[in-house]
Amino acid sequence: MKILLIILTIFLTSCKLNKIVNNHGVHNLEIKGKKLLIAKSNINDIKMLLGPPSTKSYFDNDVYIYIERKTTNSKLLKFGKKKLLVSNVLILEVDKRGMLISKDFYNQNDL
C-alpha cells in the first residue's frame, strides 16, 4: 500500500497543468514591428530590434522577412499533433540607402 501511495505521489507531482508552448522566430513580432517607422527607421534599427531576418530577398530593394510561430501540444486524444497558436509574418522593404520604405504585417488569418 505504501509503495502504491509513493508511486502515485511521484506521478501526480510530476504532471504539469501548464501547456508547453514552442516558440520559433521573433517573439512579439507585432509589437516590435509597430516600433519601426517608415522613412525614419534604418537597417541598423531593424537588426537591433528584430535580429537577423528569417529570409532575405534581393531585387530592386532589399526585402527582409521575419516569422513568428507558436505551437502547443493538442489534447491527448490527438496523439501528439501540434496546435498552431500564433503565425505571424512581417515583411520589411529597405531601399539602397538602408531606410525602411514599406512594412507589411500578416497574421494567421491573413495567410
C-alpha positions as CSV (number, residue, x, y, z in Angstrom):
1,M,0.0,0.0,0.0
2,K,2.8,2.4,0.9
3,I,4.6,1.7,-2.4
4,L,1.4,2.4,-4.4
5,L,1.0,5.7,-2.4
6,I,4.6,6.7,-3.2
7,I,4.3,5.9,-6.9
8,L,1.0,7.8,-7.1
9,T,2.5,10.8,-5.3
10,I,5.5,10.9,-7.7
11,F,3.3,10.6,-10.7
12,L,0.9,13.3,-9.7
13,T,3.7,15.8,-8.7
14,S,5.5,15.3,-12.0
15,C,2.4,16.2,-14.0
16,K,2.2,19.7,-15.4
17,L,-1.0,21.6,-15.7
18,N,0.5,24.3,-17.9
19,K,0.7,23.6,-21.6
20,I,4.1,23.6,-23.3
21,V,4.4,26.4,-25.9
22,N,7.1,26.1,-28.6
23,N,8.3,29.4,-30.0
24,H,10.0,29.8,-33.3
25,G,11.3,33.0,-34.9
26,V,11.0,36.5,-33.4
27,H,8.9,36.8,-30.2
28,N,6.2,39.5,-30.1
29,L,6.6,40.3,-33.7
30,E,3.6,42.5,-34.0
31,I,4.6,44.7,-31.1
32,K,8.2,45.1,-32.3
33,G,7.0,45.8,-35.8
34,K,4.9,48.7,-34.7
35,K,8.1,50.3,-33.3
36,L,9.6,50.5,-36.8
37,L,8.6,53.7,-38.6
38,I,8.7,54.1,-42.4
39,A,11.2,56.7,-43.6
40,K,12.6,57.0,-40.0
41,S,14.0,53.6,-39.2
42,N,17.1,52.2,-40.9
43,I,18.6,48.8,-41.3
44,N,20.6,49.1,-38.1
45,D,17.4,49.8,-36.1
46,I,15.7,46.8,-37.7
47,K,18.5,44.4,-36.9
48,M,18.9,45.8,-33.4
49,L,15.2,45.4,-32.6
50,L,14.4,42.1,-34.5
51,G,17.8,40.5,-35.1
52,P,18.7,38.8,-38.4
53,P,15.9,38.1,-40.8
54,S,14.4,34.6,-41.3
55,T,14.6,35.2,-45.1
56,K,16.2,37.9,-47.2
57,S,15.5,38.8,-50.8
58,Y,17.5,41.0,-53.2
59,F,15.6,42.6,-56.1
60,D,15.4,46.3,-56.7
61,N,15.3,46.9,-53.0
62,D,16.2,44.6,-50.1
63,V,13.3,42.7,-48.6
64,Y,13.6,41.2,-45.1
65,I,11.1,38.7,-43.9
66,Y,10.6,37.9,-40.2
67,I,8.5,35.0,-39.0
68,E,6.9,34.2,-35.6
69,R,5.3,30.9,-34.9
70,K,3.9,29.4,-31.6
71,T,2.6,25.9,-31.3
72,T,1.5,23.7,-28.4
73,N,0.6,20.1,-27.9
74,S,-3.0,19.4,-28.5
75,K,-5.2,17.1,-26.5
76,L,-4.1,13.6,-25.6
77,L,-6.6,12.1,-27.9
78,K,-4.9,13.7,-30.9
79,F,-1.7,11.7,-30.3
80,G,0.9,14.4,-30.2
81,K,-0.3,16.6,-33.0
82,K,0.7,20.3,-32.7
83,K,-1.9,23.1,-32.4
84,L,-1.0,26.4,-34.1
85,L,-1.4,29.3,-31.7
86,V,0.3,32.2,-33.5
87,S,1.6,32.5,-37.0
88,N,2.8,36.0,-38.0
89,V,4.9,37.3,-40.8
90,L,6.5,40.8,-41.1
91,I,7.8,41.9,-44.5
92,L,10.1,44.9,-44.5
93,E,11.4,46.6,-47.6
94,V,14.6,48.7,-47.4
95,D,16.0,51.0,-50.1
96,K,19.6,51.1,-51.2
97,R,20.4,53.7,-48.5
98,G,19.2,51.4,-45.8
99,M,16.0,53.3,-44.9
100,L,12.7,51.4,-44.3
101,I,10.3,52.2,-47.2
102,S,7.4,49.8,-46.5
103,K,6.3,47.2,-44.0
104,D,3.5,44.7,-44.2
105,F,2.3,42.6,-41.3
106,Y,0.3,39.4,-41.8
107,N,-1.2,37.3,-39.1
108,Q,-2.7,33.8,-39.0
109,N,-6.0,35.0,-40.6
110,D,-4.3,36.9,-43.5
111,L,-2.1,34.0,-44.6
